[in-house]
Amino acid sequence: MASVGFRNIEKAYGTVKVIHGIGFDIHDGEFVVLVGPSGCGKSTLLRMLAGLEEITGGEISIDGKVVNELESKDRDIAMVFQSYALYPHMTVRENMAFSLRLRNADKKLTDQRVDDAARILNLDKLLDRHPRELSGGQRQRVAMGRAIVRDPKVFLFDEPLSNLDAKLRVAMRAEIKALHQRLKTTTVYVTHDQIEAMTMADRIVVMHDGIIEQIGTPLELYDRPGNLFVAQFIGSPAMNVVAGTLRGSGGNTEVEAAGTRWPVPAQVGGSNGQAVHYGIRPGDIHLSPTGHGIAAQVIVVEPTGAETELLVQVGDTQIVVVIHGRTSAQPEETVHLVIDTDKAHVFDSASGKRLG
């Protein structure tokens, strides 16, 4: 295991700069997820850590040693790619053992490591099969097994689940997390799927346009997003955001937006008349049983079983509401919304930063 450090990392392709002075640390044994929309620079950062991309500026260290000039094979890392990258003519055992054979490792040690990895990943009965005889999930486990047998200081995962169907992705998420808890190897995982990030990470690094927007635990980012981008990116369904104006001060503050007034937490700062964006998560809005609250017209009702998702119209703005359980509300019906005030968020419209 090892710590990883990024110090003022920059990356440019010619005159186009894609990474802008990124710096943060990953602790020994930590599972860190780099997340962000396509093109934000997360895979580029991972490939620079792996030694597959040159670094334009800054330093990357593994276990306290700067590795900028080290070749990929000398960095003691193992990478699992989006494509399984298995050799089709080799069996599962041969694929998993390949990297050790290249290093002329002892055959007994190699066989032992392959058997141990196969047992961990439930591949014992598949060792004599070829990749074409495996399902997508089994192939991904073989790719993970090939990484495990190397016993690296750092595991790197580059969107490893994006080729799998939805049900299998959920199962593989649990497998990778359980694997990390068992091996406790430092892990850096790249994904554009914020659900993967939320369910797997010890800490999440949210990236956007080559910079870091926020770093924190999944619940820190969910409960206290530092800015409007993080607020809208983390959480599913996405946070409702309405442009408006701050009215009042102190404990009497509200946000005027979409033709109504929205309650805000007492600790929110800002000044009267300030342009803001008001944010509230769908699960923090409730339907009033008494007819009091913000009037809204139901547009769509989507039952999902344990929950019901409503799309409603408030003034000129559409809001998503998630109800735990069932509802009798029907399209075109008027309902009244009650906001969980302590869970509301207010962001400065000019800077995007959270107020309070």
C-alpha positions in Angstrom: 0.0 0.0 0.0 1.1 3.6 -0.5 0.0 7.2 -0.4 -0.3 9.2 -3.6 0.3 12.9 -4.0 -0.5 15.4 -6.8 1.4 18.7 -6.7 0.3 21.5 -9.0 -0.3 19.1 -11.9 -0.8 20.6 -15.4 -1.4 19.0 -18.7 -1.5 20.5 -22.2 -1.9 19.2 -25.7 -0.1 21.8 -27.7 -1.7 25.1 -26.8 -4.8 23.5 -25.3 -4.6 23.2 -21.5 -6.7 20.4 -20.1 -5.5 20.2 -16.4 -5.0 23.4 -14.5 -2.7 23.1 -11.5 -4.4 20.3 -9.6 -3.1 19.3 -6.2 -4.4 16.9 -3.5 -3.3 13.8 -1.5 -4.6 10.3 -1.4 -4.0 8.5 1.9 -2.5 5.0 2.4 -5.3 2.4 1.8 -7.9 5.0 0.8 -10.5 4.5 -2.0 -10.7 7.8 -3.9 -13.1 8.3 -6.8 -12.4 11.0 -9.5 -15.8 12.0 -10.9 -17.0 14.5 -13.4 -18.6 15.0 -16.8 -16.9 13.7 -20.0 -13.9 15.9 -20.9 -13.3 17.2 -17.3 -9.7 15.6 -17.2 -10.3 12.8 -14.8 -9.0 10.0 -17.1 -6.1 12.1 -18.1 -5.1 12.6 -14.5 -5.3 8.8 -13.9 -3.2 8.1 -17.0 -0.6 10.5 -15.8 -0.5 8.7 -12.5 -0.1 5.4 -14.4 2.7 6.8 -16.5 0.7 6.5 -19.7 0.6 10.3 -20.3 3.4 12.8 -19.9 3.1 15.5 -17.3 3.3 19.0 -18.6 3.9 20.5 -15.1 4.0 19.6 -11.4 4.9 16.4 -9.5 3.2 13.1 -8.9 4.5 11.0 -6.0 3.8 7.4 -4.9 4.7 6.4 -1.4 6.6 9.7 -1.0 8.8 9.1 -4.2 8.4 11.4 -7.2 7.5 9.3 -10.2 7.4 11.8 -13.0 10.4 10.2 -14.8 9.6 6.6 -14.0 8.2 4.3 -16.7 4.8 2.8 -16.1 6.2 -0.7 -15.4 8.4 0.7 -12.6 5.7 2.5 -10.7 4.3 -0.6 -8.9 0.7 0.2 -10.0 -1.9 -2.0 -11.6 -4.6 -0.7 -13.9 -8.1 -2.0 -14.8 -9.5 -0.5 -18.0 -12.9 0.1 -19.4 -12.1 -2.5 -22.1 -11.1 -5.8 -20.4 -7.9 -6.0 -22.5 -7.7 -9.8 -22.1 -5.7 -12.0 -24.5 -8.3 -14.1 -26.4 -5.9 -17.0 -27.1 -5.0 -17.4 -23.4 -7.0 -19.1 -20.6 -8.2 -17.2 -17.6 -5.3 -18.6 -15.6 -2.8 -17.6 -18.3 -4.3 -14.1 -18.5 -4.1 -13.6 -14.8 -0.5 -14.9 -14.6 0.8 -13.0 -17.6 2.3 -10.0 -15.9 4.2 -12.2 -13.4 5.5 -14.5 -16.1 6.9 -11.4 -17.9 8.9 -10.6 -14.8 10.1 -14.2 -14.6 8.5 -14.7 -11.3 8.7 -18.1 -9.6 6.1 -20.5 -11.0 5.0 -21.7 -7.6 4.6 -18.1 -6.4 2.7 -17.2 -9.6 0.3 -20.2 -9.3 -0.3 -19.4 -5.6 -1.2 -15.8 -6.4 -3.5 -16.7 -9.3 -5.3 -19.3 -7.1 -5.7 -16.8 -4.3 -7.0 -14.1 -6.6 -9.4 -16.6 -8.3 -10.8 -17.6 -4.9 -11.3 -14.0 -3.9 -13.1 -13.2 -7.1 -15.0 -16.5 -7.4 -13.2 -17.5 -10.6 -12.0 -20.9 -9.3 -14.1 -22.9 -11.8 -13.3 -20.7 -14.8 -9.5 -20.8 -14.8 -9.3 -23.1 -17.8 -11.8 -21.2 -19.9 -11.0 -18.6 -22.6 -12.4 -15.0 -22.6 -14.9 -15.8 -25.3 -16.5 -18.3 -23.0 -17.1 -15.7 -20.2 -19.8 -13.2 -19.6 -19.0 -9.5 -19.4 -19.0 -9.5 -15.6 -16.7 -12.6 -15.5 -14.3 -10.9 -17.9 -14.1 -7.8 -15.7 -13.3 -10.0 -12.7 -10.5 -11.6 -14.7 -9.1 -8.2 -15.5 -9.3 -7.4 -11.8 -7.6 -10.7 -10.9 -4.8 -9.9 -13.3 -4.3 -6.7 -11.3 -4.5 -8.4 -7.9 -1.8 -11.0 -8.6 0.7 -8.2 -9.1 0.1 -7.1 -5.4 0.7 -3.5 -6.4 1.0 -0.4 -4.2 -1.9 1.3 -6.0 -4.9 0.0 -8.0 -6.2 2.3 -10.8 -9.6 1.8 -12.3 -10.7 3.7 -15.5 -14.5 3.4 -15.8 -14.3 -0.4 -15.5 -18.1 -0.9 -15.3 -19.3 1.3 -18.2 -19.6 -1.7 -20.6 -21.9 -3.7 -18.2 -25.7 -3.7 -18.0 -27.3 -1.9 -15.1 -28.0 -4.9 -12.9 -24.4 -6.2 -13.3 -23.0 -2.8 -12.6 -24.7 -2.7 -9.2 -23.3 -6.2 -8.4 -19.8 -5.3 -9.6 -19.8 -2.1 -7.5 -20.3 -4.2 -4.4 -17.6 -6.7 -5.5 -15.0 -3.9 -6.0 -15.8 -2.3 -2.7 -15.7 -5.6 -0.9 -12.4 -6.3 -2.6 -10.9 -3.0 -1.4 -12.1 -3.6 2.2 -10.4 -7.0 2.1 -7.1 -6.0 0.4 -6.9 -2.4 1.8 -4.8 -1.4 -1.2 -4.8 2.3 -2.1 -7.3 2.7 -5.0 -8.0 5.5 -7.5 -11.2 5.0 -9.5 -12.5 7.1 -12.4 -16.1 7.3 -13.4 -18.6 9.8 -14.8 -21.4 8.0 -12.8 -22.0 9.9 -9.6 -24.0 6.9 -8.2 -20.8 4.8 -8.5 -18.9 7.6 -6.8 -21.4 7.9 -3.9 -21.6 4.2 -3.2 -18.0 3.2 -3.4 -15.7 6.1 -2.3 -14.1 7.0 0.9 -13.6 10.4 -0.6 -14.8 11.9 -3.9 -12.9 14.4 -6.1 -15.3 16.3 -8.2 -13.7 17.6 -11.4 -14.9 20.1 -14.0 -13.0 21.6 -16.9 -9.6 20.5 -15.6 -10.0 21.8 -12.1 -11.2 20.4 -8.8 -14.6 21.8 -7.7 -14.7 20.0 -4.3 -13.2 17.1 -2.3 -15.0 15.3 0.5 -16.8 12.2 1.7 -19.9 11.2 -0.3 -22.2 12.6 2.4 -20.3 15.8 2.8 -20.7 16.5 -0.9 -24.4 15.5 -0.8 -25.3 17.5 2.3 -23.0 20.5 1.9 -22.1 21.1 -1.8 -19.6 23.9 -2.0 -21.0 25.4 -5.2 -23.7 25.1 -7.7 -21.9 22.7 -10.0 -21.3 20.1 -7.2 -24.9 20.6 -6.0 -26.3 19.7 -9.4 -23.9 17.0 -10.2 -24.1 15.0 -7.0 -27.4 13.3 -6.2 -30.0 11.4 -8.2 -32.5 12.7 -9.1 -30.6 16.0 -9.4 -31.1 18.8 -7.0 -33.9 21.3 -8.0 -32.4 24.7 -8.6 -34.4 27.9 -9.1 -33.0 31.3 -9.9 -34.3 34.1 -7.6 -33.6 37.0 -5.3 -32.7 37.0 -1.6 -35.3 38.9 0.5 -35.0 40.0 4.1 -32.1 39.3 6.5 -31.3 37.2 9.6 -34.0 34.8 10.6 -36.6 36.4 8.3 -34.7 35.6 5.0 -36.5 34.0 2.1 -35.8 33.5 -1.6 -38.3 35.0 -4.1 -38.4 32.8 -7.2 -40.8 31.3 -9.6 -43.6 33.6 -8.4 -43.4 32.4 -4.8 -41.2 32.6 -1.6 -39.0 29.7 -0.6 -37.8 29.2 3.0 -34.1 29.2 3.8 -32.0 28.0 6.8 -31.4 30.6 9.5 -27.6 30.5 9.0 -27.6 31.6 5.3 -25.8 34.9 4.8 -26.0 37.2 1.8 -27.7 40.5 1.5 -31.2 41.7 0.7 -31.8 41.9 -3.1 -28.8 39.6 -3.9 -29.3 37.4 -7.0 -29.1 33.8 -5.9 -30.0 30.2 -6.9 -32.2 28.3 -4.5 -31.6 24.5 -4.3 -33.6 21.8 -2.7 -33.2 18.0 -3.2 -36.3 16.1 -4.5 -36.4 14.0 -1.3 -36.5 17.0 0.9 -39.8 18.2 -0.4 -43.1 16.8 1.0 -46.7 17.0 0.1 -48.8 19.0 2.6 -51.8 17.0 3.9 -53.5 20.2 5.1 -53.3 22.3 1.9 -50.8 24.7 3.3 -47.5 25.3 1.5 -46.3 26.2 -2.0 -49.0 25.6 -4.6 -47.9 23.4 -7.5 -49.6 21.7 -10.4 -48.8 18.0 -11.0 -47.5 17.3 -14.5 -46.3 13.6 -14.3 -46.6 10.9 -11.7 -43.9 8.1 -11.9 -44.4 5.3 -9.4 -41.2 3.2 -8.9 -42.5 0.9 -6.2 -41.0 2.0 -2.9 -41.0 5.6 -4.0 -43.1 7.9 -6.3 -41.5 10.6 -8.4 -43.6 13.7 -9.2 -42.8 16.4 -11.8 -44.7 19.5 -10.7 -45.0 23.1 -12.0 -44.4 26.0 -9.7 -44.9 29.3 -11.6 -42.7 29.0 -14.7 -40.4 26.4 -13.1 -40.7 22.6 -13.0 -39.7 20.8 -9.8 -39.1 17.1 -9.1 -40.5 15.7 -5.8 -39.7 12.2 -4.5 -42.2 10.7 -2.1 -41.3 7.7 0.0 -44.3 5.4 -0.7 -47.4 6.0 -2.8 -49.6 9.0 -3.5 -53.1 9.6 -4.8 -52.0 12.8 -6.6 -52.9 12.8 -10.3 -51.7 14.9 -13.3 -53.3 18.4 -13.5 -54.2 18.3 -9.8 -53.0 21.1 -7.5 -50.8 20.0 -4.6 -49.0 22.0 -1.9 -45.3 21.5 -1.2 -43.6 21.7 2.2 -39.9 22.3 2.2 -37.5 20.8 4.7 -36.0 24.2 5.4 -32.8 23.0 7.1 -31.9 21.1 4.0 -32.4 24.0 1.6 -29.3 25.5 -0.2 -28.6 29.0 -1.4 -25.9 29.8 -3.9 -24.6 33.2 -5.1 -25.6 33.6 -8.7 -22.4 35.4 -9.7 -19.8 33.1 -8.2 -21.9 29.9 -7.9 -20.6 29.5 -4.3 -22.7 28.3 -1.4 -23.9 31.0 1.0 -23.6 30.1 4.7 
